Amino acid sequence: MSRLLSTSRWVGSASAALIAVIAAAGVAAAATLPAAPSALTVNQTLSWVDNSTDETGFSIERCLGSGCTTFGQIATVGAGVTTFTDSFRASGVDRYRVRAFNAAGYSGYSDVAETMVVGTGEVFPVVAAAPLSGSAPLTVAFDGSGSTSLSGSITGYSWSFGDDQAATGATVSHTYAAPGVYAASLKVTGGPFGSADATAVIITVTAPPLVAPNDLTATSPARNRALLTWTNPASSATSLTVERCKGSTCTRFTKIAVLPTTATSYLDTAVKGGTTYTYRLTATGATGSVVSNRATVTVRR
């Protein structure tokens, strides 16, 4: 099995914080970002100082190689947790950093800590993955069948995808639901002594594009009623606003309702029979807002 040299040291200052909305956190909104953790060390286990009282959890990131800077998330832990054991360490230099998060976003990073792992030279993990980047939800095919052993046999393939999900097998696939930069790790086991070693590949998942419906239609199913219907596109929108103006060529729209992004219809009851109205939808997300097509209807008397 791989053995670990007991060398751990500080190797850098904190990186700048990446501020992002954690839409999938499922927690109440926090007023401020959490404080960055500090005093990160790594030997057999990572440990750090929790300087925040309002975090939802911590994101642990790793990169492989001396001086490496391409970090990817390997796991998350809950609030108040200040240790983590990485069972997918790779031969060579492994570098780590940690940051806290809550509903407001991410803290700054801790300092970087690194350690040296000496492998047995018996097994050699190889990862192929495609695609390496794309928008969420992103399905990636992973292939570890190129891994080799000096004895000619690989007896086990264990995967950790960086989003707290795992799998086994030479070839697997995994779908990333949330945006982020993930270090997907493969640990192979083989040889006469059951030696193990690991490697990783970085997967970058971006937010889906901000898209507004483009098939908005308006009808009047009854007196003093206007019914809007549309198809809900896959989008990174966080809100959907219904806007209305009077006439078929009008341009001064007024907001009349804010709907969940999953909505596909809206019944407007605050209209007058015999009057023509024009509607549009505005989808709003972290990157801005986009507007749907216009739909016009004359309301039944």
RABELKA-V772258 format. One line per field, one symbol per residue. ss: DSSP state (2 for helix, 1 for strand, 0 for the rest). Layout:
ss->???
This chain:
ss->0011111111000000000000000000000000000111110001111000000011111111000000011111110000110000000111111111110011111000111111000011000111001110011111100001100001111111000001110011111100011111111111000011111111111100000000001110000001111000000000111111110000000111111000001111000000011111111110011110001111000
